[in-house]
Amino acid sequence: MSLLRVENLDVFYGDFQAVRGVSLAVDEGRTVAIIGANGAGKSTLLNAIVGLHPQKRGKVVFAGADVTSNRADAIARAGMTMVPEGRRLFGTLTVEDNLRVGAAAGRKGPWTLGEVYRLFPRIGELRHMPAASLSGGQQQMVAIGRALMTNPRILLCDEISLGLAPKIILDIYRCFEAISATGVSIVVIEQNVGQACAAAQYAYCMLEGKVSLEGPTADLSMEAITAAYFGLDHA
């Protein structure tokens, strides 16, 4: 049984429908990519899944429970945690205090301050610095670390490579293997197709609010992905 299952989800902004009949599944310990151009509905989908967007219909099932109508804080306490686009750290707090915010969820598990610093040694060195003083890549590491401190069962990452240098992006994506090894499932929302598909075992491509392509990443050709990404006729 899938850890996360989304069934025929529609999401609205008033009268505008941003997500149309999306269904997806994420199994325990697996990494799934959701790719698509800016405006395809990826972030709206993610916000609806974690309870941050109430205007929706369909079903979201997490760990066997229907959480479609649950509040975001209840979903987070159940073990579903998001790394938001733009990081949204508390800039005046230290790195370590930002990480401790994640621990406030009270979930038990393997992720502690020590484990986060082992995963990201650089932020361990900067743990007493205010988060606002860090580089973009360092801040992204703190945002991922804060999410891990909730000891999630599934981690949903929204555009974590946005605005970062290629080397920093590679460093951040390398951490996913260690995170998955602890049994955490990962959903990655990305415009960076190559990076996302390299990290994931399964991918969904979205176009204009719908799933335009899905399948194991090993079976998806770049030609098919390009056609689904841009809405081209792929005969």
LINKA-V896454 format. One record per residue. OMEGA is omega in whole degrees, -180 to 180 (* if undefined). NEAR is the number of other ideal C-beta (glycine too) atoms within 10 Angstrom. Layout:
OMEGA | NEAR
OMEGA | NEAR
//
This chain:
-178 | 9
175 | 16
178 | 21
177 | 23
177 | 18
-175 | 22
171 | 15
-174 | 11
172 | 20
179 | 16
-173 | 23
163 | 16
-173 | 11
179 | 6
-178 | 5
179 | 9
-176 | 14
179 | 21
-171 | 27
172 | 15
-177 | 14
173 | 24
178 | 14
179 | 20
177 | 17
180 | 21
178 | 15
174 | 14
-178 | 17
175 | 19
-179 | 24
178 | 25
170 | 25
-174 | 28
180 | 28
-179 | 27
175 | 15
-179 | 9
-178 | 13
180 | 25
-175 | 22
-177 | 25
176 | 20
177 | 22
-178 | 28
180 | 22
178 | 22
-179 | 26
-175 | 27
174 | 21
-179 | 21
180 | 15
-173 | 19
-177 | 13
-177 | 14
171 | 21
-171 | 12
-177 | 16
172 | 15
-179 | 22
-179 | 17
-179 | 23
176 | 16
-178 | 9
176 | 11
-178 | 12
-174 | 19
-176 | 19
-179 | 11
175 | 18
-177 | 12
-178 | 15
178 | 10
178 | 12
178 | 20
179 | 20
178 | 15
176 | 18
176 | 20
-173 | 27
-179 | 25
166 | 26
-170 | 23
172 | 19
-180 | 17
172 | 12
176 | 22
175 | 12
172 | 22
-168 | 14
-177 | 13
177 | 10
177 | 15
175 | 17
-176 | 29
178 | 19
175 | 16
179 | 24
-180 | 26
175 | 14
178 | 14
-179 | 24
-179 | 17
177 | 9
174 | 17
179 | 8
178 | 18
179 | 6
-173 | 16
-172 | 11
178 | 23
176 | 14
-179 | 16
-180 | 9
177 | 16
179 | 25
175 | 18
178 | 11
-179 | 18
-176 | 22
-177 | 10
-179 | 15
171 | 24
178 | 17
-176 | 12
-169 | 20
-180 | 16
179 | 9
174 | 14
-176 | 16
-178 | 24
-177 | 11
-177 | 13
173 | 21
180 | 13
180 | 13
177 | 18
177 | 19
179 | 22
176 | 27
178 | 27
-180 | 27
177 | 25
179 | 24
178 | 25
178 | 25
180 | 25
180 | 27
173 | 24
-175 | 23
-176 | 20
168 | 25
177 | 20
-178 | 24
-179 | 23
-172 | 25
-175 | 29
175 | 22
-175 | 19
-180 | 24
-173 | 21
175 | 16
-178 | 12
178 | 18
-178 | 12
-179 | 10
179 | 9
178 | 17
179 | 19
180 | 13
-178 | 16
-179 | 20
178 | 19
-178 | 11
-176 | 15
180 | 20
179 | 10
179 | 12
179 | 20
-179 | 17
177 | 10
179 | 13
-179 | 12
172 | 26
-177 | 23
169 | 21
-179 | 24
174 | 26
-172 | 25
163 | 25
-179 | 16
-172 | 20
-176 | 19
-178 | 11
-178 | 20
-178 | 23
177 | 21
-177 | 13
-170 | 22
174 | 22
-177 | 15
-178 | 21
171 | 25
175 | 25
180 | 27
177 | 27
178 | 19
174 | 14
-178 | 22
171 | 14
-178 | 21
179 | 21
173 | 19
177 | 17
174 | 13
-176 | 10
179 | 18
-177 | 8
-176 | 9
178 | 20
178 | 9
178 | 11
180 | 10
179 | 15
180 | 21
179 | 14
-179 | 18
-178 | 22
-175 | 20
-179 | 13
-180 | 12
177 | 11
-179 | 5
-176 | 14
* | 4
//
